[in-house]
Amino acid sequence: MGAMHPECPQRLAAIDDWLLASGLDVALDRIEARKAEEVELARAHDALYVKRMLDSLAQCEGLGEFRALDPDTIAAPGTFQAALRAAGAAVQATDLVLDGLADNAFCAVRPPGHHATRREAMGFCFFNNVCVAARHALDVRGLSRVAIVDFDVHHGNGTEDIIANDSRVLMVSIFQHPLYPGSGAVPLGTNMINVPLDPYTRGPAVREVIESQWMPALEDFRPEMIFVSAGFDAHRDDDLGQLGLVEADYAWITEKLVHIAQRHARGRIVSCLEGGYNLDALARSVAAHLRVLAGI
């Protein structure tokens, strides 16, 4: 998105470097993401929005130009391919897990997705990767109930907009409030547990609200698959928010989700990278997340 933009290619490079340096890379299977198809994107987004966005991104690619969609969200020549593969990765991971070819999956993707609404790109996001995957699981693969878990420091307003009052989906989230995009304090639907957190809330308080509010709702809902909007910008070292999580907190959250998945969803989890902009903290936090998912 341009020099000095926090949503930068170095984010994925930092994750890769840490996985190699820590030795965790050898325990993981890597699969190159396919591109999402227009019909797959349209299960989560308005069909006209999808067409217009694809046309606009293709123009940026063809002309080699940058195009600002809002002050934070800039389409670059490479965004067309990246956005299609980010959403495609989430769908492909869903199929791999449902087909028993993977126990679970983490999609190391850019751009992120949870701010993309049905009809609007915003907050670095063009297509809502998690919602595209969740709707694929429901509408194509025949699942009846899926959960979306969002622990990014920013409220997943796009996800909420897309799945509000869809009784097949339970969304549980934590986020700093007030903070961009300023939503979430009043849920849009009855199928979501939003937990706004005050700035400088630290791990013990976060664990308490997850234990008391997320876990009973997830147990009652009995999801057949869990999708994770895995944003790591609630880390205490990340300058885009003021929460105080550390790697151990992300491991603890992941353990809780694995427990729910084992009880109700045959262990099926698909996690998609959202935020996380301090490169060192991002890499360490992703590794902590993956160690639990991989069971090592």
Secondary structure, DSSP 8 states (H G I E B T S, - for coil): --TT-SS-THHHHHHHHHHHHHTGGGG----------HHHHTTTS-HHHHHHHHHHHHHHHHHT--EESSSS-EE-TTHHHHHHHHHHHHHHHHHHHHTTS-SEEEE--SS--TT--SS--BTTBSS-HHHHHHHHHHHTS--S-EEEEE--SS--HHHHHHHTT-TTEEEEEEEESS-TT---SS-SSSSEEEEEE-TT-BHHHHHHHIIIIIHHHHHHH--SSEEEEE--TTBTT-TT---BB-HHHHHHHHHHHHHHHHHHSTT-EEEEE----SHHHHHHHHHHHHHHHHT-
